[in-house]
Structure formats: C-alpha cells, structure tokens
C-alpha cells in the first residue's frame, strides 16, 4: 500500500470513529433511561420493584398491613348512622399518609345500604380512630359495617420516631343530661408552638368495652404550653350506661 493510500485509510478510520462515537452518544441520549423509583424495574439496590433502598417508599409486602380492630354503626336519628372504627399500624418504624379507606354498610339481608370513603394517616405503632358522622342509611337498619383499606393504596415510608407534637388529654368529664349528654375534656399542648384546628374524636364505652357513642370536634387553637377545652355533644340519650370515655386528638403526619 502506497503512502497516499495509507493516509486515506487513516483519515477514513478517524472519520469513522468520530461518526461512530457521535451515533453512540445520540443513541444513549435517546434510548437510555437512568434507573429510577418509577420505572417498574428493580434495578438500583431496591428491596423490591420501585421500593426500598434508595426509594422514598418502603415495599408494602415487607410491612405489616393495617389491622381494622373494629367497625361499628350507631343509629343517629331517623335514616342516619354514625360510623366509628379503629385502625392499628403495628409497624414501629414505618408510617403512611393519606391512606384511602372505604366504609361499607349492609342491611339484614346483606344488601348494600351505603358506601363512604375517606383518608387517614397511620403513624408508627399507633391505633387511629375513624369517625364518619351522619351517614345516610334510608329506611333500612344497618346490621353490618366494614372498613377496608386496599393493599395497593398503602405507601409506607421509614420513620423511627413520631415527629408530631401531640396534645395530652386530661380532665375528661361527662356533663349535660341523660337526654342531651355532653362530654368535656382539656387538651394540653406541651410544645413551644401553638396547635391549630386540632381534631379530636371521643369514644364512649359501656362496661363490656363496646363503643356505644362517638363524636368529633375541632379545637381552633391550643396555645404553646397552654390548654384548650374540647366539647362533645349529642342530641339523644346514650343507648347504654357509659363506663369509660376515650378522647383521641388527631394530628396529621408532616
């Protein structure tokens, strides 16, 4: 091969390498996608598909599912019921926010009467009450009530300690009359920051532990290291003699 031919060969080889590198760069930029927590693949030291490891959410199948401890419908006048339930999160190191739930009411022949839905937060290692007041039931009598949480709706994240400033409940007392019972409680704020629009749910138990009444209220403000009153009222008598009262403040997860 002559010197001129070798020169042309080297030039063509260089041009081919440059073109090949350019095509490779374009191809990588066009078709390559970096691993992420939303790509439907387990490809970056994740514990499962798009969960665990570097991802914000933990793998649902590796955490304990929420346990519905009870769901009860309580008659509240003609054609309406109050539904009270309690959901337990047994995970001491995981929480979930805005978890959707569905409450289903059935009649004596297992006919569907009503469905209502909402969301709740599940702080680590706690039981959370759910209260749905005045659910329309028509002329039918509610025989069974169920609260369900779909596994696919749970998005767990790691949390070692509960970051919320929770009010302390004290001085619970029953006032009012038998026909119009009333329960009052004091909420103490131990933090250095005022708490606003604090929801509180009350559960009234009989001597066997069954819930015979429930209600909720909103406390507009609890001053820093101060206190405020939470008041719950009913328009009718309790169906049984109250033996104990439980007041639970509800503070959303940050």
Buried (B, 14 or more C-beta within 10 A) or exposed (E): EEEEEEEEEEEEEEEEEEEEEEEEEEEEEEEEEEEEBEEEEBEBEBEBBBBBBEBEBBBBEEBEEBEBEEBBBBBBEEEBBBBBBBBBBBBEEBBBBEBBBBBBBBBEEEEEBBEBEBEBBBBBBBBBBBBBBEBEBEEBEBBBBBBEBEEEBBBBEEBEEBEBBBBEBEEBEEEBEEEEBBBBBBBBBEEEEBBEEBBBBBBBBBEEEEBBBBBBBEBEEBEEEEBBEBBBEBEEEBEBEBEEBBBBBBBEBE
